[in-house]
Amino acid sequence: MEIIVLASGSPRRKELLAKTGLKFSVVVSGGEEKAETSDPAETVEKLSLDKASEVADLLQAEKEPQLIIGADTVVACDGEILGKPSDREDAFRMLWKLQGQTHQVYTGVTLLLKKKHTWQAHTFSEKTDVQFYPVSREELLAYIETGEPMDKAGSYGIQGGFGIYVKGICGDYNNVVGLPVGRLVYELKKLGIDIRGIKK
């Protein structure tokens, strides 16, 4: 077990975290958690904390890591929080709502740091504005047919096929992909953790 654990099965988050040079292992928490709040920043912060805490519980019987990183991403548009679509109709509804509009992508990150045999949580969230060009019904249906939207918040991946409809972004691109790497490294340094290794 690495001393750093990523509490997420997302291949996109794994790739982004690998860019930092940190050595880590991946442990996936159980089912999808639901946060009972209408505030997207609070929602992703709670979901990231839930993921990290669940993995901490799972690893109690093993040699525990020193740091667990949990993350969760949602899309927000006109007061509605958009998670992963339940089916293709739901994906179309979300994408139709987003096309031609500006929306926000929120990623919450929780850092569970082991100090004196106790987990200490440090949670934050990052927001990025994304604007889409108008997209036709036929284009949306063709994109949904690829299957790509089904495991993504807001039913799209900016790094995938829907990226051609992006008019602009304001904020961290990596945050839209699923992990605000720059902010993560900054927050780690604030906690006294160098990306070259955890300082004792």
Secondary structure, DSSP 8 states (H G I E B T S, - for coil): --SEEEE---HHHHHHHHTTT---EE---SS------S-HHHHHHHHHHHHHHHHHHHTTTS---SEEEEEEEEEEETTEEE-S-SSHHHHHHHHHHHTTSEEEEEEEEEEEEEETTEEEEEEEEEEEEEEE----HHHHHHHHHTTGGGGSGGG--TTTGGGGGEEEEES-HHHHHT--HHHHHHHHHHTT-BTTB---
